[in-house]
Amino acid sequence: MKRIVYSMEPVGRTGGRVYLRMLHEATADDVEWRTVPDHKRTYRVRRWRKLRHLTRLAPSIRALDSTTGIFMWDDLSLLLFTPEMRARTVFLLHHYEPLQHDSAPVEAMLWEHLFRVLPQCAAVVCVAPYWAGFLQARGVRNVRVIYNAFDMAEVERARGFDRTECRAEFGLSPDTIGVYAGKAVHWKGTEEVSAALADAPGLRVITSGSNTIGFDGAHYDVERERYLRLLCACDVGVFLPQMREGWSRCAAEALLLGLPCLIRPVAGLGDLAALTGQPAPDLVRLPAQVRKGAAARQTETKAAYEALARFDLNYFGNAWGDLLARVA
């Protein structure tokens, strides 16, 4: 008989939603997932978005109080749980970044209260060692790291794409170096990368995602298959976030598909850079660093690939399956 686990609905394209979808899929044989709508991504106006989300969610949370089963939660609405509900909750923290607060100043106070109640949970999971230390410094002791995982069958298929065809598809001539800068969204550093490479001939900055910053360069908001082809077409990745990320899926996938990367070692990205041996970018020397990486593309990524390939779906399903079974 499957155990019952409740979570937020895994709708959206952020790294956190991808992680949650993979969790649902990886444990589907043993878990009956029941979901609660995630309203915060339905509001076109960001201001007070999380407070509106919590208000709409309150009746659904109250209804969960009488259910059996456990909770896998990754949302501020844990604050609406009773202590008994938290005692059967695994909380997942991807990252904490005040730059993203859309309901300041109230949101900062809500997060501080969240950190105070996390010790009531059966377990707390984060996606990088940096965040485990962050939580432990705030008195949360029952923390474990379960990294982002990757469908290695999909990765291997993408590594087999014809790179010449992929480059032609995205208009990259043989004498152009494609520089993948991640998602064109706020605080990811896209503008900084573009400005540092603006006067360098033969380099083209390429981004993906929803383009919330209005990036006017080579931007592609494409479905998964074309996104993988886009990565295959590029030569180097440069990741310069101003925000403290969890463990960037964009950077990890770029590495898995053979792109040497320059990674600013901030928060979880620092853990990723250390694990895969990727150097930090230097804005003054960035064009030279990019050219050096592109020239060594095939020889410098083998160790990074091997470091990340062990975080496959088996690793992910086993880690989460064991944890959910212990909590149940």
Number of C-alpha atoms within 10 A of each C-alpha: 7 10 15 17 22 20 22 20 16 20 15 13 11 12 17 21 16 17 20 21 15 20 21 19 14 19 19 14 12 14 19 16 21 14 14 14 15 18 18 17 14 11 13 8 9 13 13 17 18 23 19 14 19 20 12 15 18 13 11 11 19 13 9 15 12 9 11 13 18 22 28 23 20 20 17 16 19 21 18 16 16 13 14 11 22 24 18 21 28 24 22 21 21 22 20 16 13 14 12 12 18 17 16 16 11 13 18 15 10 17 16 11 13 16 14 13 16 25 20 18 21 22 24 24 23 26 24 26 21 21 26 21 15 15 21 13 10 13 14 20 15 16 23 17 17 17 21 26 23 23 13 16 11 12 15 12 11 18 17 11 14 12 17 13 14 19 21 12 13 17 13 19 12 10 9 15 21 27 26 29 28 26 24 25 18 17 18 20 20 25 19 17 22 18 12 15 21 13 10 12 11 15 20 19 24 24 24 21 17 15 16 10 14 11 16 10 13 14 19 18 14 13 9 9 10 15 15 21 21 23 31 24 27 26 26 28 28 26 25 25 21 16 18 22 25 28 27 19 21 18 23 24 17 26 25 25 22 23 30 31 33 24 23 20 21 20 20 23 25 23 18 25 22 14 13 20 18 20 16 19 20 15 15 10 11 18 21 14 19 23 17 13 21 21 14 14 17 13 11 19 23 15 14 23 19 12 16 21 17 14 17 16 21 13 16 20 19 13 15 16 18 11 16 24 12 10 16 15
